[in-house]
Amino acid sequence: MTISTVLEEMQSNSPPFQPVVHSRVQRYQERQLHWNPVCVKSDALFYEFSSGEEGGAIQLLPDACINVLFICDPDRPQALLSGAALKPQTLVLKPDTSYFGFKPYSNLGMRPPKMAYTELVDRFTDLLDAFPHAGELVEKIPAAGFEDRISLFNAFAREHLIDYSYAPTFVDYLTIMICAARGNLTFRGLERETGYSERYCREKFKNGYGMSPKQYSGVMRFQGALKALFSGEYTDLSALAFDSGYFDQAHFIHDFKKFTAEAPYHFFKSCRAKR
């Protein structure tokens, strides 16, 4: 399978899915755009929502992406950076506050932050600690509308985030192969497709994403199953598990609990009840 074939196949894939966010917040909107001309996976998800009168905690699920989240409080603007997550994260929202987010589908081709991506897995840090040049952006974002926020961020990215010296490597190819297979590419398959050993693939991939190819594959497979669960097309967990690439229903339920802390149908019903 060629890279062009894989990229064409990936065009039909939907953006990362965060059902708790969709069910708990107000005025959610999103746009998927090309943002990085030097990266093979060049798309990013820009999104915005309001916390509502009460605010409260929401759960962010693993989706294999880093995340930049601007807290658009005019009096105390702030931005958080989180690495790719391997477990659900809790985010406490301020009441009556707008939030704006940027989620690149790959951090390859980005200038590295002040800490390694392995240090950012499953944690939030202040964006300014990772990218000190973002101070002016953090101040401007709250006063802008959604489209202007996207424009402001892309202008900042062109100057401070995109690594124009970057040339795609086999890690880019490895990433899109995993995505195209929806997380169901074996290590033997990785070796066959890339020509590199499993150990070499694991080390290079972890340097780029902060997690191993196996962990990344697990998150991608979970995301596919999560979207399928909420599609309304399945009433049988066994069929959903099989179509999503899991060995059996028990394996699917185990992974789902790892990534959401709940069983599939209980999680589904709790999200639907909050709408």
MARVO-248511 format. One record per residue (C-alpha): x, y, z; residue in one letter. Coordinates in steps of 0.25 Angstrom, whole numbers. Example, Ala and Ser with C-alpha at 12.3 -4.5 7.8 and 13.67 -1.06 7.14 Angstrom:
{{49, -18, 31}, a}
{{55, -4, 29}, s}
//
This chain:
{{0, 0, 0}, m}
{{6, 13, -4}, t}
{{6, 26, 4}, i}
{{-4, 33, -6}, s}
{{-13, 21, -5}, t}
{{-13, 22, 11}, v}
{{-15, 37, 11}, l}
{{-27, 35, 2}, e}
{{-33, 25, 11}, e}
{{-30, 34, 23}, m}
{{-38, 45, 17}, q}
{{-51, 37, 20}, s}
{{-47, 36, 35}, n}
{{-55, 45, 45}, s}
{{-47, 55, 55}, p}
{{-44, 50, 69}, p}
{{-57, 48, 77}, f}
{{-59, 53, 91}, q}
{{-73, 49, 94}, p}
{{-73, 55, 109}, v}
{{-69, 68, 103}, v}
{{-80, 68, 93}, h}
{{-90, 64, 104}, s}
{{-86, 73, 115}, r}
{{-83, 87, 109}, v}
{{-90, 97, 101}, q}
{{-89, 103, 87}, r}
{{-79, 93, 83}, y}
{{-73, 95, 69}, q}
{{-61, 90, 61}, e}
{{-53, 91, 48}, r}
{{-43, 82, 42}, q}
{{-32, 89, 34}, l}
{{-18, 87, 28}, h}
{{-9, 94, 37}, w}
{{5, 88, 35}, n}
{{11, 88, 21}, p}
{{23, 80, 25}, v}
{{16, 68, 32}, c}
{{10, 56, 25}, v}
{{-2, 56, 35}, k}
{{-4, 71, 33}, s}
{{-18, 73, 38}, d}
{{-22, 78, 52}, a}
{{-36, 80, 59}, l}
{{-39, 94, 64}, f}
{{-51, 94, 73}, y}
{{-58, 104, 83}, e}
{{-69, 102, 94}, f}
{{-75, 109, 106}, s}
{{-75, 103, 120}, s}
{{-89, 108, 123}, g}
{{-93, 115, 136}, e}
{{-88, 104, 146}, e}
{{-76, 100, 139}, g}
{{-71, 87, 146}, g}
{{-62, 75, 142}, a}
{{-62, 68, 129}, i}
{{-54, 55, 124}, q}
{{-45, 56, 113}, l}
{{-42, 42, 106}, l}
{{-30, 37, 99}, p}
{{-29, 41, 85}, d}
{{-14, 40, 81}, a}
{{-13, 55, 80}, c}
{{-6, 66, 87}, i}
{{-16, 77, 91}, n}
{{-15, 92, 93}, v}
{{-26, 98, 101}, l}
{{-28, 113, 103}, f}
{{-37, 117, 115}, i}
{{-43, 130, 110}, c}
{{-45, 137, 123}, d}
{{-42, 152, 119}, p}
{{-37, 155, 133}, d}
{{-28, 142, 135}, r}
{{-26, 137, 121}, p}
{{-18, 124, 121}, q}
{{-14, 112, 111}, a}
{{-11, 98, 115}, l}
{{-3, 88, 107}, l}
{{-5, 73, 109}, s}
{{2, 61, 103}, g}
{{-4, 49, 96}, a}
{{-12, 42, 107}, a}
{{-13, 28, 111}, l}
{{-24, 29, 121}, k}
{{-36, 38, 123}, p}
{{-33, 52, 128}, q}
{{-41, 61, 137}, t}
{{-42, 76, 133}, l}
{{-50, 85, 142}, v}
{{-57, 96, 135}, l}
{{-59, 110, 140}, k}
{{-73, 115, 140}, p}
{{-78, 124, 128}, d}
{{-65, 123, 121}, t}
{{-61, 120, 106}, s}
{{-51, 110, 102}, y}
{{-43, 109, 89}, f}
{{-35, 97, 85}, g}
{{-24, 93, 75}, f}
{{-22, 78, 73}, k}
{{-11, 74, 62}, p}
{{-13, 60, 57}, y}
{{2, 59, 58}, s}
{{13, 66, 65}, n}
{{24, 62, 55}, l}
{{28, 74, 48}, g}
{{26, 83, 60}, m}
{{37, 90, 67}, r}
{{39, 83, 80}, p}
{{34, 88, 93}, p}
{{43, 91, 105}, k}
{{41, 77, 110}, m}
{{40, 64, 104}, a}
{{27, 58, 99}, y}
{{29, 46, 108}, t}
{{28, 56, 120}, e}
{{15, 61, 115}, l}
{{7, 48, 114}, v}
{{-5, 48, 123}, d}
{{-2, 62, 128}, r}
{{-5, 77, 126}, f}
{{5, 88, 127}, t}
{{4, 103, 124}, d}
{{6, 106, 110}, l}
{{16, 117, 113}, l}
{{25, 107, 120}, d}
{{26, 99, 107}, a}
{{26, 110, 97}, f}
{{30, 123, 104}, p}
{{27, 131, 91}, h}
{{12, 129, 92}, a}
{{9, 140, 103}, g}
{{3, 150, 93}, e}
{{-5, 139, 86}, l}
{{-11, 135, 100}, v}
{{-15, 150, 102}, e}
{{-21, 152, 89}, k}
{{-29, 139, 87}, i}
{{-40, 142, 98}, p}
{{-45, 155, 91}, a}
{{-46, 148, 77}, a}
{{-57, 140, 70}, g}
{{-56, 126, 66}, f}
{{-51, 128, 52}, e}
{{-41, 140, 57}, d}
{{-36, 130, 67}, r}
{{-32, 120, 57}, i}
{{-25, 131, 49}, s}
{{-18, 136, 61}, l}
{{-13, 122, 64}, f}
{{-9, 119, 50}, n}
{{-1, 132, 49}, a}
{{6, 128, 62}, f}
{{8, 114, 57}, a}
{{15, 119, 44}, r}
{{25, 127, 52}, e}
{{27, 118, 64}, h}
{{22, 104, 63}, l}
{{25, 99, 49}, i}
{{39, 93, 47}, d}
{{41, 97, 33}, y}
{{54, 89, 33}, s}
{{47, 76, 36}, y}
{{47, 65, 25}, a}
{{37, 53, 27}, p}
{{43, 40, 32}, t}
{{38, 26, 33}, f}
{{31, 30, 46}, v}
{{21, 38, 38}, d}
{{19, 26, 29}, y}
{{17, 17, 41}, l}
{{7, 26, 47}, t}
{{-2, 27, 35}, i}
{{-1, 12, 33}, m}
{{-6, 10, 48}, i}
{{-17, 20, 45}, c}
{{-22, 14, 32}, a}
{{-22, 1, 39}, a}
{{-30, 7, 50}, r}
{{-20, 2, 61}, g}
{{-20, -12, 56}, n}
{{-6, -13, 50}, l}
{{3, -24, 56}, t}
{{17, -22, 60}, f}
{{21, -32, 49}, r}
{{13, -23, 40}, g}
{{21, -11, 44}, l}
{{34, -18, 42}, e}
{{29, -23, 28}, r}
{{24, -9, 24}, e}
{{35, -1, 29}, t}
{{47, -10, 27}, g}
{{52, -7, 42}, y}
{{52, -15, 54}, s}
{{41, -15, 64}, e}
{{51, -9, 75}, r}
{{56, 2, 65}, y}
{{41, 6, 61}, c}
{{37, 6, 76}, r}
{{49, 15, 80}, e}
{{47, 25, 69}, k}
{{32, 26, 70}, f}
{{33, 28, 85}, k}
{{43, 40, 83}, n}
{{33, 46, 74}, g}
{{20, 43, 81}, y}
{{23, 40, 95}, g}
{{17, 26, 94}, m}
{{20, 13, 87}, s}
{{14, 9, 74}, p}
{{6, -2, 82}, k}
{{0, 9, 91}, q}
{{-3, 18, 79}, y}
{{-10, 6, 72}, s}
{{-18, 3, 84}, g}
{{-23, 17, 85}, v}
{{-26, 18, 70}, m}
{{-34, 5, 71}, r}
{{-42, 10, 84}, f}
{{-45, 23, 76}, q}
{{-51, 14, 65}, g}
{{-59, 6, 74}, a}
{{-64, 18, 82}, l}
{{-69, 25, 69}, k}
{{-76, 12, 65}, a}
{{-82, 11, 79}, l}
{{-88, 24, 77}, f}
{{-92, 23, 62}, s}
{{-105, 15, 67}, g}
{{-102, 4, 57}, e}
{{-98, -7, 68}, y}
{{-107, -13, 78}, t}
{{-98, -25, 80}, d}
{{-84, -23, 87}, l}
{{-79, -35, 81}, s}
{{-81, -30, 67}, a}
{{-75, -17, 70}, l}
{{-63, -23, 76}, a}
{{-61, -32, 64}, f}
{{-63, -21, 54}, d}
{{-53, -12, 62}, s}
{{-42, -22, 62}, g}
{{-43, -27, 76}, y}
{{-40, -42, 79}, f}
{{-53, -44, 86}, d}
{{-63, -36, 94}, q}
{{-56, -38, 107}, a}
{{-43, -31, 101}, h}
{{-52, -20, 96}, f}
{{-58, -17, 109}, i}
{{-45, -18, 117}, h}
{{-39, -7, 107}, d}
{{-51, 2, 108}, f}
{{-51, 2, 123}, k}
{{-36, 5, 122}, k}
{{-39, 17, 114}, f}
{{-52, 22, 120}, t}
{{-52, 16, 134}, a}
{{-66, 10, 130}, e}
{{-73, -1, 123}, a}
{{-77, 2, 109}, p}
{{-92, 3, 110}, y}
{{-92, 10, 124}, h}
{{-82, 20, 118}, f}
{{-91, 22, 105}, f}
{{-104, 23, 114}, k}
{{-97, 33, 123}, s}
{{-93, 42, 112}, c}
{{-107, 41, 105}, r}
{{-114, 45, 118}, a}
{{-105, 58, 120}, k}
{{-110, 63, 106}, r}
//
